[in-house]
Amino acid sequence: MIFPCILAQAASGATPAGAHAAVPNMLNQFVLFGFIILIFYFLVIRPQQKRQKDHQRLLQNLKTGDKVITSSGIHGLIANVKEKTLILKVADNVKIEFDKASVTVIEKTAETPGS
């Protein structure tokens, strides 16, 4: 019975100086939280944004005659590029229409006539 009373007195006996000691501790927690968010941004969010911009650039540069690989692993030659889709020639007389976003890699770009 005496031990809980001692704990209660120690807890309620906080001086005003002790109350001010909580402010720097709380500030440290905010700084630590901000630091964690900063690390998260540079390790996760920023690289993902860079990959997304690179993929968008790849999709904008697609043209007829490019050899590409889709996200499902199909290799083919672009026969026609539309606004949101493209027609991929995978064999003689076999053409498949794909969404542009499914293209992951350009194996070989089409030869331009001026080159």
Buried (B, 14 or more C-beta within 10 A) or exposed (E): EEEEEEEEEEEEEEEEEEEEEEEEEEEEEEEEEEEEEEEEEEEEEEEEEEEEEEEEEBBEEBEEEBBBBBEEEBEBBBBEBEEEBBBBBEEEEEEBEBEBEBBEEBEEEBEEEEE
